[in-house]
Amino acid sequence: MSEFQLVYPMAVMVLLTFGVAVVLFRARIRSMREGHTPVSYFRTFAGSPAEQEYLAKPTRHFANLFEVPTLFYAGCLAAMVVGATGTAGLVLAWGYVAARLGHAWVHLGGNRVRHRFRIYLISWIFLLALWAYVCSAVALK
């Protein structure tokens, strides 16, 4: 197995981020066309108008993709640097990505908080396990 296999789950997370960016862009255009948000709002994001749900969900989700997933990217990069690139690490990375894809599906769809919370918690478990795997690989060297 190549030590760079973890690039693929990271690439899928990048594609997810770009996909949510497209959804967000379309929601912003819709909000302006429907007269809910003036173009001037997007200059400074100040004086926020009442935000429609179809705009609020992708806005929050896009911001979230630059929060916790940074720990995922760092964990994958750390795994590659220390050589912790075995099957377990790859499974944990893909598990995290699958959970985040599920989280996006729920959050941007029906947004059932109970389902979203469970999937989010599962993603955290995968992320914590990935970091434990990386740390144990360092400790065993």
N, C-alpha and C positions, 0 to 999 in steps of 0.2 A: 504494500500500500504506500502511495506517495505521501511524503510529509506535507504536501500542499493540498490535500483533499479537503481541508477545512475551508478553502477558498470558495467552494461551491455553495455551502449553506450561507456563507456571508454574502455571496452574489445574489442569492435568492432574497435575502433581507434587503439588499440594495434595490432589487427590482420591486419588492413590496413597497418600499419607500417612494420610489418613482410612481408606482401605480396609485398610491394614495395622493401623491402630489397632483396627478391628473384629475382625480376625483375632486380634490380641493379646488383646483383651478376652475373646473366646470361649475362647481357650486358657487364660487365667487362671481363668475360671469352671470349665472342665473340670478343671483341675489341683486346684482346691479341692474340687469334687464327688467326684473320685476319691481324695481324701485325700492327694495328693502334696504339697500346699502348704497350710499353715494360713492362715486369714484374717489372723492377727496378723502374718504375714510382710509383707503389703502395707502395714502401717502405716509401717514404716521401711526396708523392704527389707534388713533386717539379719538375721543368723543364717540365711543362705540354706540351704534344704533342697536336696537333690539335684534339679537341674532336669531335667525330662523334655524330650526333643528337641522335641516338639510345642509346648512353651512357650519353649524356648531360641531357636528359629529366629525366631519373630516378635518376641521381645524384642530380639534383636540387630539385626534388620532395622529395626525401628521406631527404635531409637537411631541407626542409621546414616543414616536419612532426615533427621536433624537435624545431620549432620556435613558431608559433602561437598556435598550439595545446597544448602547455604547459599551456597556459591560460585557455584552456578548461578543462584540467585535474585538475588544481587548482580550477576552478569554481565548478566542480562537487564535489571535496573533501570538499570545503568550504560549499557547499550546504548540504552535509551529516553531517558536523560538527555542523552547526547551525540549522539543522532540516528543511531546505527549500527543502523538497523532495516531494512536491505535484505533481499533474498531470502536471501543467504548466511547472515546472522545467524539468520534464521528457520529455515533448514534445519539449522543447527548446533544450535539450541535443541531442535528436534523430534528430531534425532538423539540428543541427550543423553537426552531423555525416553523415547524408544523403548528405548534401552539400559538405562535404569533400570527400565522396566517389565519388560524381559527379565530383568534381574538379580533383581527381586522374584519373578518366576515361577520361576526356577531355585532361588533361595535358599529360598523358602517351599514349594517342591515337593520334587523328588528331591534337591536340594542337592548336585549333582555339582560338586565344588570346581573342577575343571578348566574346566567350562563357565562357572561363576559368575565365575571369575577373568578369563576372556577377555571376557565381557560387561562386567565392571567396568572392565577396561582400556580397552575401546572407549568407555565413558562418559567416562572421564578424557580420552581423545583429543578427543572432541567438546567437552568443557568447556574444555580448553586452547585448542582452535581458536576457540571462542567468545570467550574472553578475548583471544586474538591479534587477532581481528577487531575487537573493541571498541577495543583499544589502537591498532591501525593506523588506525582511523577518527579517533581523537583526534590521532594524529601527522600525519595528512594534512590536518587543518583549519588 
